Amino acid sequence: MAPAYLDPIVAAHRAGALADHRSLDSLLEQVAALPPCRGFRRALAAADGLGVIAEIKRRSPSKGDLAVELDPAEVARQYAEGGATCLSVLTDADHFGGSAQDLAAAREAVGLPVLRKDFTVAANDVVDARIMGADAVLLIVAALDDVELADFATLAGEIGLDVLVEAHDEGEIDRAMAVGATLIGVNQRDLHTFEVDTDRAVRVAHRMPASVIRVAESGVRGPDDGARLAAAGYDAVLVGESVVTAGDRRAAVAALRSVPVRTVPDRLSR
């Protein structure tokens, strides 16, 4: 039987949240002094061609070390020079080797909007994303109950963050839509087994209306995969392993960005 990855990772984050005795109000006071976010969803909606969320990722539980010695600022610049629409930065330390420092360094190096890629399980996690410099926060449907999903999405909106709601099947997409998600990522990686099903995103694309910015995650190896996903109705891809390990990161991102997408009227208003 394949190992179950999601449950122990989420359990570790929930244990950390229980040990976090910081006041939410005190964190919100820090947010009040911050400049506006860069507009993560807006950037994806305005992308000419397939949007690319290029990920800064040092390692993964399933693949082990990918680029553990990377310089997040330099990688961010390489992605930006390749035409990346947005960045995603892993901040989970124990399982992915990431950090808040990686996110801050990447965001300072370029002008792109940045997603904090982590396992958000508490309100403090949402506000921490804003404080560390993120422009968007990830909410994984499989890791949250309906009340948490709604509360965290509302909180994120109140403090200026966009929300990428991650789903894995039709039921989870329905749960995302129920909390008003307008930016949904379909992860083709099963977070319990970490196995990738490259047909998953295509199968469930119909479940999301045109008002949603659709992002396909995991298993995107190059422009052929990107073209297939764009043809199924996806506006963007979130890609980590194939670009962070590429010999030429700029070219790897540029190849994905060259993929055309379907024409949707008033994309910016979606």
N, C-alpha and C positions, 0 to 999 in steps of 0.2 A: 504494500500500500504506500502511495506517495505521502511524504510528510505534510502535515498541516502547518502552514506558515502563518496565516493571518491570526489565528486565535492567540498564540503565545505573544505575538508582537503587540496586538491590541491590549492583551492582559497586562503586559509590561508598561504600556503607556497609561492605562487606567490606574495602575499602582502608583505611577509617578504623579498622576493628577491628584490622587488622594493624599499624597505627601506634600502637595503644593498648597501652602497656607497663605499665599499672597492674596490680598484683597482685590477682587475684580474692580472695585471702584478706584483703587489706587492705580491700577493698570490703565483704566479708561482716562484718568487724568493725564497720563503720559501721552496718550493718543491725541488729546486735544491740541497739543502743541506741534503736531507733525504736519508736514506739507501734504497736499492732496496726492492720492495715488495716481498712477500713470494710465490707468484704463486698460486692463487686461482684456476684457471681453470686447471693448471697443476696437482694440488693435486687431483682434481676430476677425471681427465683423468687417473691417475695412481692408483686409488683406486682398491683394490682387493675386489670384491663384490660390493654391493650397496653403493655408496657414501652417506654420511649423513652430511648435513649442519644443525648443531644443533643451534637453535636460543635462544638468551637471550632476553626475552620478559616479561616485567613487567605487562602489561595490554593491552587490545584491545578495540576499540570502540564498538564492538558487544558483547563481553563476560565480559567486565569490568575488575576488578582486577584478575590477575592470580598469580603473585608472586611479589607483589610490594616491599617487603622488601628484595629481593634477593641480594646477594653479587655477583657482576658480575665475579670477579676473582675466587671465589669458584665454581660457576656454570660452568665457562669455564674449570676449572680443572676436574670437574665431567664429563663433556662431553668428554674431551680429554681422560680421563681414560676409558671411555666406547668405545673409538675407533673412535670418530667423525673425519670426514675428514676435515671439515672446520667449522667455526663459522659464524653465522649471528647475528648482534647486532642492535637492534632498537635504533635509535638516535632521533626520533621524541619525543619531550617532551610533547606537549599539548594533543596528542591523544593516545600515547602509553607509556608515562612515561619514555622514554629513554633519553639518553644524550651522548654527545661525551665522557664524563668521563667514562660511562659504557663501551664504545668500547675500550678506552685506557687501562682500568683496565683489561678487558678480554684478550686483545692481549698481555699485559705484562705478564700475568699469564701462558700462554701456547705458544707453537711454531706453532700453527695452523694458516693458512690464515684466514682472517676475511673480511666478507662482511659488508659494511655499509648499513643497511636496513632503507631506508628513502624515502621521496618523492623528487626526484631530479628534479628541475625545472629551474635551472640556471647554468651557467658555474662556478660561485663561489661555488655552491654546490658540483660540481665534484671535484674541487681542495681542498675544505674543507675536503672531504672524505680522500684524500691522506694525508693532513696535520694532521688529527686526528689519523692516523695510519691504515686506512683501506687498504686492499689489492685488494678489488673489490668494485664496485659501482653498485647500482641497477638503471636501467632505465625502467620505467613502460610505455609501449607503449600507454596505454589508457590515460595517463596524459600528453603526449607530441605530438607535431605535427612532421611531417617527418623531417623538417629542424632541429628542436631541437634534435630529436633522433640521427640524423647523426652527428651533431656538437658535442654533448656531448660524443658520443661514440668515436669520433676521438680525442677529448681532453683527455679523460680518457686514451686512448692508448698512447698518447704522454707523459703522466706523469707516465706511468708504471702501471696503474690500469687495472685489468681485468673488464669486463662488463657483468653482468647478466642482460639480456634483458627479461623483464617479459611480457608475452602475455596471452590472455584469450580465443582466438579463432583462426580459420584458417587465417582470415584476418590480425589479429595482428601478427601472426607468419610470414606471408608474408612480413609485414612491417619490422619486425625484420631482416629477411633474406636480405631485400633490403639494409640495412645499414651494411651488412657483419657480422652479429652476429654469433658467434661460440659457445656461451653459452646461451641457452634459457631456461627460466623457464616458465612452464605453471601453472598458478595459478588457482586452482579449485574453489577459492572463488571469486564470483562476487563482484568486488570492488565498485559497485554502491549499491548493496543490502547487501553485506557481507554474502549471502547464499552460501553454499558449494554444488557443484555438483561433487560427487566422480567419475563420469564417464567421466568428461570433458577431463582429461589428456589422457585417453585411446583413446577417440574419435579422438583427433587431433594429436596423436603421428606420424601418417604417413606423416604429412605435413613437418616434419623436416628430412633432409638428414642425413646420417651416419656421416657426417663431423661435426655435431653439438653435443656438450655435452648437453644432455637433462635432465632437472631438473623438477620434479613434486613438486608443492607447495600446501600446505593447504589440510586438510582433511586426512592426513596420521596419522592413529591412532596406528599403530603397524606393525609388520612384515608381516601380511597377506596382508595389503594394500601395503606395500613395494614390496612384491612378485608379486602382480598383476601389479604394475607399471613397475617393472623390466621386466616382461614378455611382456609388451607393448613396450619395447624399451628404458625405462628411465635408465639413468646412475646413478642418484642420486635423493634424496628427500631433500627438505628443510622443516624442521619440528620444530614447536615452541611449541604450546599449550600442545601436548601430552608428550613432554619430560620435559618441564620446570615445569609442574605440577605433574610429576611422583614421586611416593614415593622413587624410586631408579632411579635417572637420569642416572647413569652409565649403569645399566641393560637395561633401555629403549633404549638407544643409541646402546648398544651392540646387542640387538635383531634385530634392523634394519640393522646394519652393517653385520649381518650374512646372509642376503639375497643375493643369487648369482645373477649375471647379465649375459646377453648374451655375448658371446665372439666376440670381434670386433678387427680385425688385426690392428696393429699400432695405438692403442688408443691414445698414447701420441702425435701423429702427427695430431690428429683430430682437 
